[in-house]
Amino acid sequence: MPATDALANQLSDADKRGIRLKSVSLSEPVTPAEAFAVQRETLALNNWLTGGYKVAIRPDGGSVSAPMAHITHASESGTAGFERPAVDALEVEICFVLGKDLTPAGGTPYTRETLLGYVAGIYSGVEFLGHRLDDGSKSPALLFLADRLGNAGYVRGEELPAKLIEPGQSYPLTITINGDTVFEGPGKHPNDDPVAAFLLFANTITETVAKGRIITTGSLCGAIPTPAHAAIAISGFTTLAVTAISTREG
């Protein structure tokens, strides 16, 4: 069995069981291409559809991304439920929904203006993290990439006005979990611009990203740990209530 297939099977099993694997016992991908192959194989093993991508900018300025499965849309009243074997943390984010297929840029790179022409809507969102590696985001970089950057799933919230993606903003944001305030204060995007990582991703892709997919580009509050049963209330620049359950302890 190829090393990428073996790692995909190990990560898939860990996902189903809600457990963490010891990084030192795993075969780390040698290249980003191998890590991306593990991502794809993990989804294929489970017949999970790619509903979107989480994208970021590496410290060296390159693009890094991971496919997201298990995407839920909040109701019109702003409520949602989320349940997976492992739900370790949440991140409040801004995401983009593609209104048409996003094709590889070819010889004409996307600009901010042309890229936003592919966007049907801008939304708030909550990414849930469910690490399959013992050190989570501190695991070896290519293992963490192979683990889909720790993604467990996503809840898409309400539609937002376009002015909220202008660079340099802070976002009024309060988050409570089971009645306790865990974040209060201005949220900030890690790149100071919600579009920056999306633009880099768009100019890096080699395969078309289909209409309707979600692109999310970074947390406004960092990663906030969640208990096994979490009643989450988000207010400020958006309003959203999510009940998140980690079934590994149930």
Buried (B, 14 or more C-beta within 10 A) or exposed (E): EEBBEBBBBBBBEBBBEBBBBEBEEBBBBEEBEBBBBBBBBBBEBEEBEBBBBBBBBEEEEEBBBBBBBBBBEBEEEBEBEBBBBBBBBBBBBBBBBBEEEBEEBEEEEBEEEEBBEBBEEBBBBBBBBBBBBBBBBEBBBBBBBBBBBBBBBBBBBEEBEEEBBEEEBEBEBBBBBEEEEBBEEEBBBBBEBBBBBBBBBBBBBEEEBEEEBBBBBBBBBBBBEBBBBBEBBBBBBBBBBBEBBBEBEE
